[in-house]
Amino acid sequence: MIPVQGFEGARVAVLGLGRSGRATCAALTAGGAIPLAWDESPDARARAEADRIALHDLSRAAWDQIACLVTSPGIPHLYPSPNRIIAAALDAGVPVDNDIGLFFRSYATEASMAFDQPPKVVAVTGSNGKSTTTALIHHILQAAGRPAQMAGNIGKAVLSIDPPQEGEVIVLELSSYQTELARALTPDIAVFTNLSPDHLDRHNGMGGYFAAKRRLFAEGGPDRAVIGVDQIEGQFLAGQLALAREDTRVIRIASARRLSGPGWNVFARKGFLAEFRHGKQVASVDLRAMPGLPGAHNHQNACAAYAVARSLGLAPRMIEDAMADFTGLPHRSQLVAEADGVRYVNDSKATNVESAAQALQAFERIRWIAGGLGKEGGISALLPHLGHVTKAYLIGHSAPDFALQMAEAPHEICGTIETAVARAMAEAQPGEVVLLAPAAASFDQFPDFEQRGEAFMAAVRAGLHDG
């Protein structure tokens, strides 16, 4: 646990008692603060009480006696409108923060700063690839024998991690909800993967969404920034951070094109990762045979993780060996099984058209399982990416709408994921991939994308067993 500093003896309101909220209460208590905890969900309050967290109805709070309000990331604090309790705190002039802000003000202590090698923090943000990049960095560090912990939007709540050891690296995945509100953001290395439309209601459009991501680089000024420049937003951000073209504090990464110039560049083309410094090639890594990193989108993730590892002093060969052992994350291009020349891949996390498009470009011959609770526009934006799709098997609420959008492309409405898997398995030929990449939310049939992915894997294993 990271005891929260700066609030000893003070009352601190905590709104939202999920994983991060309960960890915040414990960390505040450990730091000598008095948490006043509340959640508007009765189930969440019951779980908090089971953890012996005292509840205080914040709708009746005496805000003049409260030093700070700490809110969970899923609770709106600005757009489309602030939660009523947050609005009351703001009206009373009470500072509003989140657990990420508390972490950055608390993780460094006099003892840890006295280490010969003080701990470092790597923070990863962006629209797609954050989780894989974060997990890959953590995996590389562990393979290299470096002490490392992973937290934030993946793994543990950030205040639940152990106090950092000498030379340890804390790797954080941070969402736009987290970076937008945190009052302190001071990573040693910050990573921006890419940007695509998401959470626009919470940020009042793309400009607000990008601004929330940009805060990670603007607030504390990381010692090094790793920036994906395949899009104009990344190019703009890298240009703002670099003092000159040859400024190696900014590492530009790309998976769609070759990068040039006198700075520090890492890019992937045709399955090979290349590192250039001052216009000269330093190293090359063959990504083509790495099963945990299929497709151009994962090659961008590999470039980001490689750049971070090189910034931390790891050798190219050591990084390459660690990448080769990376198995990927559950529900993200996850290889479930391979039988009779057919691969079965679970990408249930592909809940929007951008991530589904990346999955469809990662394989050559695809039996595509798609559908669920469709988002605005359906799958019309995916039509240019159906060249690798042999046939689609549509499930869930939006299956009829998706079928209309597919027009003459081969498809079948299957309804359930079990039926879709059975039909795809029956028709798949050697060399093909049965791919779950729904391009839709899961909430019509499953509580989350994880359970949808588990259902896919269970259906595949049952089919292979019966076969």
C-alpha positions in Angstrom: 0.0 0.0 0.0 1.1 3.6 -0.7 0.1 5.7 2.4 -1.4 9.0 1.2 0.8 12.0 2.2 -0.4 15.5 3.0 -3.7 14.9 4.7 -2.7 13.8 8.2 -5.6 14.5 10.6 -7.8 15.9 7.8 -11.2 14.7 6.6 -11.1 13.6 3.0 -14.3 12.6 1.2 -14.2 9.6 -1.1 -16.9 9.2 -3.7 -17.2 5.8 -5.4 -16.3 2.6 -3.7 -15.2 0.3 -6.4 -11.7 -1.2 -6.5 -9.9 2.2 -6.6 -12.2 3.8 -4.1 -11.8 1.1 -1.4 -8.0 1.2 -2.0 -8.1 5.0 -1.6 -9.8 4.7 1.8 -7.2 2.3 3.1 -4.3 4.4 1.8 -5.8 7.6 3.3 -6.2 5.8 6.7 -2.6 4.6 6.5 -1.5 8.1 5.9 -3.3 9.5 9.0 -6.3 11.0 7.1 -10.0 10.4 8.0 -11.8 9.1 4.9 -15.5 9.9 4.6 -16.7 7.3 2.1 -19.8 7.1 0.0 -21.2 5.3 -3.1 -24.7 5.8 -4.5 -24.9 2.1 -5.2 -26.2 -0.1 -2.3 -24.2 -3.0 -3.5 -21.0 -1.0 -3.5 -21.7 0.3 0.0 -22.3 -3.3 1.2 -18.9 -4.3 -0.2 -17.2 -1.4 1.5 -18.8 -2.2 4.8 -17.6 -5.7 4.4 -14.1 -4.2 4.2 -14.8 -2.3 7.4 -15.0 1.1 5.6 -17.2 3.6 7.5 -19.9 5.2 5.3 -20.9 8.9 5.4 -23.7 10.2 3.1 -21.9 12.9 1.2 -25.1 14.4 0.0 -25.3 15.8 3.6 -21.6 16.6 3.9 -20.3 19.6 5.8 -17.9 20.7 3.0 -16.3 23.5 5.1 -14.8 20.7 7.2 -13.5 18.6 4.3 -10.0 19.1 2.9 -10.5 17.3 -0.5 -12.9 15.1 -2.4 -11.4 12.1 -4.1 -13.7 10.6 -6.8 -13.6 7.5 -8.9 -12.9 7.8 -12.6 -16.2 6.6 -13.8 -18.2 9.4 -12.1 -18.7 12.5 -14.3 -17.1 15.6 -12.9 -17.6 18.1 -15.8 -19.3 16.8 -18.9 -22.0 16.0 -19.8 -22.8 17.3 -16.3 -21.1 16.9 -12.9 -22.3 14.4 -10.4 -24.4 16.2 -7.8 -21.9 15.5 -4.9 -19.0 16.7 -7.0 -21.0 19.8 -8.0 -21.5 20.5 -4.3 -17.8 20.2 -3.5 -16.9 22.5 -6.4 -19.4 25.0 -5.3 -17.9 25.0 -1.8 -14.4 25.4 -3.2 -13.2 22.0 -2.1 -10.4 20.6 -4.3 -11.4 17.5 -6.3 -8.8 14.8 -7.1 -8.5 11.1 -7.9 -6.4 8.2 -6.7 -3.8 8.9 -9.5 -3.2 12.4 -8.2 -2.9 11.0 -4.7 -0.4 8.4 -5.9 1.9 10.9 -7.6 2.0 13.2 -4.5 2.7 10.2 -2.2 4.7 7.4 -3.8 8.1 9.1 -3.4 9.3 9.2 0.2 12.6 10.4 1.8 13.6 6.8 2.1 13.0 5.9 -1.6 14.7 9.1 -2.8 17.8 8.1 -0.8 18.2 4.9 -2.9 21.2 4.8 -5.2 18.6 4.0 -7.9 15.4 5.8 -7.0 12.2 4.2 -8.4 10.7 5.4 -11.7 7.2 5.7 -13.0 6.2 4.9 -16.5 2.6 6.1 -17.5 0.9 4.9 -20.7 -2.2 6.6 -22.2 -3.9 6.7 -25.6 -7.1 5.3 -27.1 -6.1 1.8 -28.2 -3.2 -0.4 -27.1 -2.7 1.0 -23.6 -3.3 -2.3 -21.8 -1.1 -4.4 -24.1 1.7 -1.8 -24.1 1.6 -1.5 -20.3 1.6 -5.3 -19.8 4.4 -5.7 -22.4 6.6 -3.1 -20.6 6.0 -4.9 -17.3 6.8 -8.3 -18.9 10.1 -7.0 -20.5 11.2 -5.6 -17.1 10.4 -8.8 -15.3 12.3 -10.8 -17.9 15.3 -8.5 -17.5 15.3 -9.1 -13.8 14.2 -5.5 -13.0 11.8 -5.1 -10.0 8.5 -3.8 -11.5 4.8 -3.4 -10.6 1.8 -2.8 -12.8 -1.3 -0.8 -11.8 -3.8 1.9 -12.7 -6.4 0.9 -15.3 -4.9 -2.6 -15.4 -3.9 -4.9 -12.5 -4.0 -3.4 -9.0 -5.5 -0.1 -7.9 -2.6 2.3 -7.9 -2.6 3.0 -4.2 -2.7 -0.8 -3.5 0.8 -1.5 -4.8 3.7 -2.2 -2.5 6.1 0.7 -1.6 8.7 0.8 -4.4 12.0 -0.9 -4.0 15.4 0.4 -5.1 15.6 0.6 -8.9 11.9 -0.5 -9.2 9.7 0.6 -12.1 6.0 1.3 -11.6 4.1 0.9 -14.9 0.7 2.6 -15.0 -2.1 2.4 -17.6 -4.0 5.7 -17.4 -7.3 6.4 -19.1 -8.5 9.9 -20.1 -10.8 9.9 -17.1 -7.8 9.5 -14.8 -5.5 11.9 -16.5 -8.1 14.6 -16.9 -8.7 15.0 -13.1 -5.5 14.1 -11.4 -4.0 17.1 -9.6 -0.5 15.7 -9.8 0.9 13.9 -12.9 4.7 13.5 -12.8 5.8 10.3 -14.5 9.5 9.8 -15.4 8.5 8.4 -18.8 5.1 9.0 -20.5 3.7 7.2 -23.5 1.0 8.3 -25.9 -0.1 5.4 -28.2 -2.8 6.9 -30.5 -6.1 8.7 -30.6 -9.5 7.7 -31.9 -13.0 8.8 -30.9 -14.1 7.5 -27.6 -15.8 8.9 -24.4 -16.7 12.0 -26.3 -19.7 12.8 -24.1 -17.4 12.8 -21.0 -14.9 15.2 -22.7 -17.3 17.3 -24.8 -15.8 16.2 -28.1 -12.4 15.2 -29.6 -10.7 18.4 -28.5 -11.5 17.8 -24.8 -10.6 14.1 -25.2 -7.2 15.0 -26.6 -6.7 17.7 -24.0 -7.3 15.1 -21.2 -4.6 12.8 -22.7 -2.2 15.8 -23.2 -2.3 16.6 -19.5 0.0 13.6 -18.8 2.7 15.4 -20.7 2.0 19.0 -19.9 1.4 19.0 -16.2 4.6 17.5 -14.8 6.9 17.4 -17.8 8.2 13.8 -18.0 12.0 13.2 -18.5 11.2 11.3 -21.7 8.1 11.1 -23.8 7.3 8.2 -26.2 4.8 9.5 -28.8 2.9 7.6 -31.5 3.0 9.8 -34.6 0.9 7.9 -37.0 -1.8 10.5 -36.5 -1.8 14.3 -36.5 -2.5 14.5 -32.8 0.7 12.6 -32.0 2.7 14.6 -34.4 1.4 17.8 -32.8 2.2 16.6 -29.3 5.7 15.5 -30.2 6.3 18.9 -31.9 5.2 20.7 -28.7 7.4 18.6 -26.5 10.6 18.6 -28.5 12.9 21.6 -28.3 14.6 20.7 -31.6 14.5 18.0 -34.3 17.4 16.2 -32.6 15.9 16.3 -29.1 16.1 12.7 -27.9 13.9 13.4 -24.9 11.1 12.7 -27.3 11.0 9.2 -29.0 8.7 9.1 -32.0 7.1 5.7 -32.8 5.1 4.6 -35.8 3.7 1.4 -37.3 2.4 2.8 -40.5 5.5 4.4 -42.0 9.3 4.8 -41.8 10.5 7.7 -39.6 13.5 9.8 -40.5 15.3 12.8 -38.9 18.1 13.4 -36.5 16.1 12.5 -33.3 15.3 9.1 -31.7 12.8 7.1 -33.8 11.4 3.6 -33.4 9.1 2.3 -36.2 7.8 -1.0 -37.6 7.5 -1.9 -41.3 6.7 -5.2 -42.9 7.1 -7.0 -39.5 10.4 -5.5 -38.5 11.0 -3.0 -35.8 13.9 -0.6 -36.3 15.5 1.9 -33.9 17.3 5.0 -35.3 19.2 7.6 -33.5 20.8 10.7 -35.1 19.9 9.3 -38.5 21.7 6.0 -38.0 20.1 2.5 -37.4 21.0 1.2 -33.9 19.0 -2.1 -33.8 16.4 -4.2 -35.5 13.9 -6.7 -34.2 11.9 -9.3 -36.2 8.3 -9.2 -34.9 6.8 -11.5 -37.5 7.0 -14.8 -35.5 5.9 -13.4 -32.1 2.5 -15.0 -31.4 1.6 -12.5 -28.7 2.0 -9.5 -31.0 0.1 -10.1 -34.2 -0.8 -7.3 -36.6 0.3 -3.7 -37.2 -1.6 -2.4 -34.1 0.4 -4.7 -31.9 3.6 -3.7 -33.7 2.9 -0.1 -32.6 2.5 -1.5 -29.0 5.8 -3.3 -29.5 7.5 0.0 -30.6 6.2 1.8 -27.6 7.3 -0.8 -25.1 10.7 -1.2 -26.9 11.3 2.6 -26.6 10.5 2.6 -22.9 12.7 -0.3 -22.3 15.6 1.3 -24.2 15.0 4.5 -22.2 15.5 2.4 -19.0 18.8 1.1 -20.3 17.9 -2.4 -21.5 19.8 -3.9 -24.5 17.9 -4.6 -27.8 18.6 -8.4 -27.7 17.3 -8.6 -24.1 14.1 -6.8 -25.2 13.6 -9.0 -28.3 13.9 -12.2 -26.2 11.3 -10.9 -23.7 8.9 -9.9 -26.5 9.2 -13.4 -28.0 7.9 -14.9 -24.7 5.0 -12.4 -24.4 1.7 -14.3 -24.6 -0.6 -11.2 -24.9 -3.5 -10.2 -22.7 -6.8 -12.1 -22.2 -9.4 -10.9 -24.7 -6.9 -8.9 -26.8 -5.8 -10.8 -29.9 -5.6 -13.9 -27.6 -4.8 -17.2 -29.3 -7.2 -19.6 -27.7 -6.4 -22.8 -29.6 -5.1 -24.1 -32.9 -6.5 -27.3 -34.4 -6.5 -28.9 -37.9 -4.7 -25.8 -39.2 -7.4 -23.4 -37.9 -6.5 -20.7 -35.3 -9.1 -19.4 -32.8 -8.5 -15.8 -31.6 -10.4 -14.0 -28.9 -10.4 -10.2 -29.3 -13.5 -9.5 -27.3 -11.9 -6.2 -26.2 -12.5 -4.9 -29.8 -15.7 -3.1 -28.8 -15.5 -0.3 -31.4 -14.9 -0.2 -35.1 -11.3 1.1 -34.8 -10.1 -1.8 -32.7 -12.1 -4.3 -34.8 -10.5 -2.9 -37.9 -7.1 -3.5 -36.4 -8.0 -7.1 -35.7 -9.3 -7.6 -39.2 -6.1 -6.4 -40.7 -3.9 -8.7 -38.5 -4.9 -11.9 -40.2 -5.3 -13.1 -43.8 -8.3 -15.5 -44.0 -10.9 -14.8 -41.3 -14.2 -16.3 -40.1 -15.4 -13.2 -38.3 -17.7 -13.3 -35.3 -19.2 -9.9 -34.7 -22.1 -8.2 -33.0 -23.5 -7.3 -29.7 -24.9 -3.8 -28.7 -23.8 -1.8 -31.7 -22.5 1.8 -31.5 -23.4 4.8 -33.6 -22.8 4.0 -37.3 -22.7 0.3 -36.8 -20.0 -1.4 -38.8 -20.2 0.7 -41.9 -16.7 2.0 -41.3 -15.4 -1.5 -41.4 -16.6 -2.3 -45.0 -13.2 -1.3 -46.5 -11.5 -3.9 -44.1 -13.6 -6.9 -45.1 -11.1 -8.1 -47.8 -9.7 -10.7 -45.4 -13.1 -11.9 -44.2 -14.3 -15.2 -45.7 -17.6 -15.0 -43.9 -19.1 -13.2 -40.9 -21.2 -14.8 -38.1 -23.4 -12.2 -36.4 -24.6 -12.2 -32.9 -26.5 -10.2 -30.4 -28.9 -7.2 -30.5 -27.3 -5.6 -33.6 -27.0 -8.7 -35.7 -29.8 -7.7 -38.1 -28.4 -4.1 -38.5 -24.9 -5.4 -39.1 -26.3 -7.9 -41.7 -27.9 -5.0 -43.6 -24.7 -3.1 -43.6 -22.7 -6.0 -44.9 -24.9 -6.2 -48.0 -23.5 -8.8 -50.4 -20.5 -9.8 -48.2 -21.0 -13.4 -47.0 -22.6 -13.5 -43.6 -25.0 -15.4 -41.4 -27.2 -14.3 -38.4 -26.4 -16.7 -35.6 -27.8 -14.9 -32.5 -25.7 -16.5 -29.8 -21.9 -16.8 -29.5 -22.2 -20.5 -29.1 -24.1 -20.9 -32.4 -21.6 -18.6 -34.2 -18.6 -20.6 -32.9 -20.3 -23.9 -33.9 -21.1 -22.6 -37.4 -17.6 -21.1 -37.9 -15.9 -24.2 -36.7 -17.9 -26.4 -39.1 -17.0 -24.3 -42.1 -13.4 -23.2 -41.3 -10.6 -24.5 -43.6 -6.9 -25.0 -42.8 -5.1 -21.7 -42.8 -8.1 -19.7 -41.6 -8.7 -17.9 -38.4 -11.9 -17.9 -36.4 -11.8 -14.4 -34.9 -14.1 -12.8 -32.3 -13.8 -9.1 -32.8 -17.3 -7.8 -32.0 -17.1 -4.1 -33.0 -19.9 -3.7 -30.4 -20.5 -3.5 -26.7 -21.3 -6.7 -24.8 -24.1 -5.4 -22.6 -27.0 -7.0 -24.6 -25.9 -10.5 -23.7 -23.0 -10.2 -21.2 -22.1 -7.9 -18.3 -18.7 -7.1 -19.8 -16.4 -7.9 -22.6 -14.4 -10.3 -20.4 -17.4 -12.6 -19.9 -18.1 -12.5 -23.6 -14.6 -13.6 -24.3 -14.8 -16.4 -21.8 -18.0 -17.6 -23.5 -16.2 -17.6 -26.8 -13.3 -19.6 -25.4 -15.6 -22.1 -23.7 -17.5 -22.6 -27.0 -14.2 -23.2 -28.8 -13.0 -25.7 -26.3 -16.3 -27.5 -26.2 -16.4 -27.7 -30.0 -12.8 -29.1 -30.1 -13.6 -31.6 -27.4 -16.8 -32.8 -29.1 -14.9 -32.9 -32.5 
